């Protein structure tokens, strides 16, 4: 019985103790509609440095490319980029850049009225992608 309690205590501590070092943050968000296009955004990075990926999860089979825009706090950033088919999705990834923290980052594909957004967070741990 003592052995079972000891193993249980070790397992519980493993779940509570933090990992050796912080990993880069990664978040994602998708539009949630029962039908039609599903658009997602993924942020990979830490604090103000993020790589942003736009994903159209269920494009028609005929769609091979589509323009996609990135906005930060409602302001369109740069020009449209070309998302390309990767398997069953269309996607485009912007290289890591200073998105700022507490910034609402959104992606929108051309000819689709759905927009996927996520907000950057400050983790308190310095670092970049």
C-alpha positions in Angstrom: 0.0 0.0 0.0 2.8 2.4 0.9 4.4 1.8 -2.6 1.1 2.7 -4.3 0.8 5.9 -2.3 4.5 6.8 -3.1 4.0 6.2 -6.8 0.8 8.3 -6.8 2.6 11.1 -5.0 5.5 11.1 -7.5 3.0 11.2 -10.4 1.0 14.0 -8.8 4.2 16.1 -8.3 5.2 15.5 -11.9 2.0 17.1 -13.0 2.4 20.1 -10.7 6.1 20.9 -11.2 6.9 23.2 -14.1 8.9 21.8 -17.0 12.7 22.5 -17.2 12.3 25.4 -19.5 9.5 27.4 -21.1 8.5 26.4 -24.6 7.4 28.9 -27.2 3.7 29.7 -27.0 1.4 28.4 -29.6 -2.3 29.2 -29.9 -5.0 28.8 -32.5 -8.5 29.8 -33.1 -11.1 29.0 -35.8 -14.4 30.3 -36.9 -17.2 28.1 -35.6 -20.1 27.7 -38.0 -22.1 24.7 -38.8 -21.7 25.1 -42.5 -19.6 27.0 -45.0 -15.9 27.9 -44.9 -13.9 27.3 -41.7 -11.0 29.7 -41.3 -8.4 29.3 -38.6 -5.4 31.3 -37.3 -2.4 29.9 -35.5 0.2 32.0 -33.6 3.6 30.5 -32.9 6.0 32.5 -30.8 6.4 34.3 -27.4 5.4 37.7 -26.2 5.5 40.2 -29.1 7.4 37.9 -31.6 5.0 35.6 -33.5 4.7 33.7 -36.7 1.1 33.8 -38.0 -0.5 31.1 -40.1 -3.8 31.5 -41.9 -5.6 28.2 -42.7 -8.8 27.5 -44.7 -9.7 24.1 -43.3 -12.4 23.0 -45.8 -11.9 24.7 -49.2 -13.5 23.2 -52.2 -11.3 20.7 -54.1 -11.0 23.1 -57.0 -9.4 25.8 -54.8 -5.6 25.6 -55.3 -4.7 29.2 -54.2 -6.4 32.1 -52.6 -5.4 35.6 -51.4 -5.3 36.1 -47.7 -4.9 39.2 -45.6 -3.5 39.8 -42.1 -4.8 42.5 -39.8 -3.4 43.8 -36.5 -5.9 45.5 -34.3 -8.2 46.1 -37.3 -5.5 47.5 -39.6 -4.6 45.6 -42.7 -0.9 44.7 -42.7 0.9 44.9 -46.1 -0.5 43.3 -49.2 -2.5 40.1 -49.8 -0.4 37.0 -49.7 -1.1 33.8 -51.7 -2.2 30.8 -49.6 -1.6 27.5 -51.3 -3.1 24.1 -51.0 -1.3 21.7 -48.6 -3.3 18.5 -48.5 -6.9 19.3 -47.8 -6.3 22.9 -46.6 -5.1 26.2 -48.0 -2.6 28.0 -45.8 0.0 30.7 -45.6 2.5 31.5 -42.9 4.0 34.9 -42.3 7.6 34.9 -41.0 8.0 35.8 -37.3 7.7 39.5 -36.7 6.9 42.0 -33.9 3.1 41.7 -33.6 3.1 43.5 -30.2 1.4 42.0 -27.1 -2.3 42.2 -26.4 -2.8 42.6 -30.1 -5.8 41.3 -31.9 -4.4 39.4 -35.0 -6.9 38.3 -37.7 -6.8 36.6 -41.1 -9.3 36.7 -43.9 -9.3 34.9 -47.2 -10.5 36.6 -50.4 -14.2 36.0 -51.2 -14.9 34.6 -47.8 -16.7 36.7 -45.2 -15.4 34.7 -42.2 -12.5 36.0 -40.2 -10.4 34.1 -37.7 -8.8 36.1 -34.9 -6.6 35.5 -31.8 -4.9 37.8 -29.4 -1.2 37.8 -28.6 -0.3 37.4 -24.9 2.7 38.4 -22.8 4.1 35.3 -21.2 6.6 37.1 -18.9 9.4 35.0 -20.3 11.8 36.7 -22.7 12.5 35.0 -26.0 11.5 34.7 -29.6 10.5 32.1 -32.2 
